[in-house]
Amino acid sequence: MAQTDRLILKDQNALYEDIAGTHKKRAIEGIAPEAADLEALDRDGYVIVKGLLDPDRLARVAEATRALLGPTGRNNFEGFKTQRAYALLAKTRELDILAGHPQILGFLKARLHDEPLLSAFLAINICPGEAQQIPHHDDGFYKAPRPGPMLGLSVIWALDPFTVETGATRVWPGSHLWDNDRMPTDDDPSIQAVMEAGDAIVFNGGLWHAGGANHTEDRYRLAVTSQYCAPWLRTQENMSLAVPPETVAQMADPLPSLLGYQIHPPFMGHVNGMHPRRLFDDAG
């Protein structure tokens, strides 16, 4: 190999290296999932993980979430009888554990990326009398060929029991492997993700799913959903505007990185040519 060729190859390799000085790459660390859970996620597109929140933590998280709920939705996707709340990390620290839970980080590292971004983080409260939501997949706004590499991973945290009657999330197993032209029909088998409060369903961003219908007269189905994407994709919520920098500066890792205060090597995500965490250094 000629000297010039070696120099070109070296320069090309540098495009994939972390060239930051003070703030080096911070890969997420988490609890590695069970092999059976990863097999289910790959095969079915989802897995239900039980008992992630102990009763005390669950009570605090549910109370904080209910306090943030807004009016019912503006269309039949949000749900005319469904309350929502957005920009949760700007409003309370009680929900940090959901966005950065060690077992969820383990799934992210194993199947999505070791420096993912938090794409959306919102509360959803399905009220009595709500109809089933329109089926969709969370990475549907990325116009990429399907099936393909995983672009996003989503989690729905059950803060109330998820039952068939109260609107447990409906999923179409294996639909993350469908092509772009296929949508759920009445002939496609689906299941409802029945869960206890404190459980979570983890699923591929390409999985077709829908909030279930609440057939009760007096029971609610409260949830928080956290959605993540690969670090080179645009997030669904504009986190840099939704969560002020002075709030992010008070957060523990990995939340700042999940909110975009990271560099995807060599320099994607910089601010004025610098690592975004330098904003915290300058403020101090």
Secondary structure, 3 states (H helix, E strand, C coil): CCHHHHHHHHHHHHCCCCCCCCCCCCCCCCCCCCHHHHHHHHHHCEEEECCCCCHHHHHHHHHHHHHHCCCECCCCCCCCCEEEECCHHHCCCCCHHHHCCHHHHHHHHHHCCCCCEEEEEEEEEECCCCCCCCCECCCCCCCCCCCCCCCEEEEEEECCCECCCCCCCEECCCHHHCCCCCCCCCCCCCEECCECCCCEEEEECCCCEECCCCCCCCCCEEEEEEEEECCCCCCCCCHHHHCCHHHHCCCCCCHHHHCCCCCECCCECCECCECCCHHHHHHC
